[in-house]
Amino acid sequence: MHPPPSAAAMDFSQNSLFGYMEDLQELTIIERPVRRSLKTPEEIERLTVDEDLSDIERAVYLLSAGQDVQGTSVIANLPFLMRQNPTETLRRVLPKVREALHVAGVEMQLTAAVSFLTILQDESVSIHSYTHSFLQVILLHLEHRDTGVSNAWLETLLSVIEVLPKETLRHEILNPLVSKAQLSQTVQSRLVSCKILGKLTNKFDAHTIKREILPLVKSLCQDVEYEVRSCMCRQLENIAQGIGTELTKSVVLPELIELSRDEGSSVRLAAFETLVNLLDIFDTDDRSQTILPLVKSFCEKSFKADESILISLSFHLGKLCHGLYGIFTPDQHLRFLEFYKKLCTLGLQQENGHNENQIPPQILEQEKKYISVRKNCAYNFPAMIVFVDPKNFHMELYSTFFCLCHDPEVPVRYTIAICFYEVSKLLNSGVYLIHKELITLLQDESLEVLDALIDHLPEILELMSTGGESSVQENKLSSLPDLIPALTAAEQRAAASLKWRTHEKLLQKYACLPHVISSDQIYYRFLQRMFTIMMTNNVLPVQKAASRTLCIFLRYNRKQEQRHEVIQKLIEQLGQGKSYWNRLRFLDTCEFIIEIFSKSFFCKYFFLPAIELTHDPVANVRMKLCYLLPKVKSTLKIPADKHLLQQLEMCVRKLLCQEKDKDVLAIVKRVSITLFQKKFYEKDLLDQEKEREELLLLEMEQLEKEKQQNDGRPMSDKVFEKKRRDTKTPTQSLPKNIPISVPGPSSVTPSTSKEIKKSKLIRSQSFNNQAFHAKYGNLEKCASKSSTAGYTPVSGLGKTSVLSLTDDSFRTRNASSVPPSFSPNTPLPSTSRGTGNSVDPKSSGSKDTQPRKATLKSRKSNP
């Protein structure tokens, strides 16, 4: 099309006008809708079938007089007919199928191959009947002129071979194979024979294999066509596993040696890969005297050969080095290592500053192969660490690891990110050597790399924090100041992208942070960010992941004042928020708190704010609460919490009497059956353990304050450990009713109690490294329900207050500014939504306004 002319240069000549008219005609053609082809009455008549016909009669009619598309449909439905009426299908339908396949097109042939395989897998008929009815049809179409059809029938036959009896295999398949494998047959026939021979080897004894199968194998290995030699070479692995070690050494190995020197590159490549896969079968002498020279020659010639050989070599190099480990001389060991290093930087020495549109296609193709080589090298990097010994990593492989982590191509960095955890485990105490590379991959511009890295992020950070030594209590991440900025930047980069699943997974993995960094670092750098995501993010699974991680952060926060502030924000800004969406997220948070915290904790802070939502003006909120009520009731301890049980039952009765929404009422009726049943409340050992750990957190905070006031300097760990052993208190001696706070110093006996407190301090100081480590696995088993295949984006949070990264309300306040409700000896009150924060029902009806209820009512079945 011509570019639009400027006003000054507009030409009204006849030629220009014709040019503009052509442009308009082009636009008309582009925008003209494509008219669908309609069936004529005659075609409709031919496609119409009598509805009174049975399935068998209809199938016979369509295969006899129908069109190809109808016949294909019948063949696709053949497994169903076999399950429904196998006798009639074999007697009446299958003969028609055989006739149709003689002149069938590609689509019908492919459909028949799949249907025959499905019938075999369904076991609709006996093996004898299947052999009699279907096997000859399969064998007949093996040499179809279309390669795709031939391969489809071959796959079906290979599956049939697995279940056929030995005699049937001998007479129906092996005996005809002798003539099919001759040079006088077509290349396609000989290729099929190669694959069948590879499958038959495991079905016969060694004598039969040596007498009848191995001569055919040798003949095909020396075929005049390189495709046949290559195909037979790839089947030698299956044959070797079937004939045993002795025959493999005497028959298969000489053939592999000869094929490795073949003139065809694809044949040499197949021989090399087969040798690598069979390394475990050969003994040390065969490896050192026969295989090692072949491998050495193959590697030396690989750079002069096609790049596809380099791709295969780089992929199998780790397995090769592992299989030949122990027989290398020091010089050979060094040569293989240098060869690997050269492959890791293959293609990086060339100039990359040119425009891709100006690069010749062959150069582009070569660069793609080089990228594949470096990607395979990254895949084999853990094996190469074993090859050089982890103790020599810094001297031998660190520079190579650095190059792979900084490779300009995403697939290479993605692969090394997947391997990062394995590398960390192998380095063990030397894991500190790759701290900087962890930061580099966390800051990678590609989210694919980040997604690959975070799969094992908790394990990697644990190894980094302990230096690879599980007995070390000292956190070694303090020497890595860039870790926290890298983690926060990674989360923000994931949040800014459209890949919400990566963001969700990252937030889930952040639940491990209490085990590796301090409570204050989590509070100021991560916890407030989780709250912001809960309030502002529009993706439900991401919000739930942030909610659960926030609950874990709160669970292991070591300062009571900080915990109170977070609880207050959860109740006021979520539970009593103006947006119904925030109130729904509050209920999600309550569910996570029930899972993670003790029952006493939930009842103390969240029981009343949760059941107050039975009066919520939005039906979806009330419905979600109704689903949660059984879990809420499970947190009660009778008779201590009898007054809370009465309030819960009163709320449920009020809903039963006053609820106007039919869906909510139906759920309340269903739930109330279990709620009003008397239940035997037994002791929950897991809950007792949670209460004990929560008590330790409170004691730890109180004792650390006393220690700072009285001592002025920290006591040595050895003295603390000695006192802990002398005064360790068993779990059974803990009080049943755990107070929400610990009494002040005035209530402590001067001598004995002080030593007990110090011993408890030591026990609680290891809380983040021991108690969390023991519990983190349990928490992860209770996987968050937020990992969904899809989601409904929600936008327009309206006037809902949100938190910024610099929200000062999260900062720790001075003691003088702490409100009475946050005093150490006073429990946090659970305030009603109606007091001090009254909400107009119209504005509470949706995220911003009441009409949103109608939209959400359609989703109430899964709130």
Order of alpha helices (4+ residues) and beta strands (2+ residues): alpha-alpha-alpha-alpha-alpha-alpha-alpha-alpha-alpha-alpha-alpha-alpha-alpha-alpha-alpha-alpha-alpha-alpha-alpha-alpha-alpha-alpha-alpha-alpha-alpha-alpha-alpha-alpha-alpha-alpha-alpha-alpha-alpha-alpha-alpha-alpha-alpha-alpha-alpha-alpha-alpha-alpha-alpha-alpha-alpha
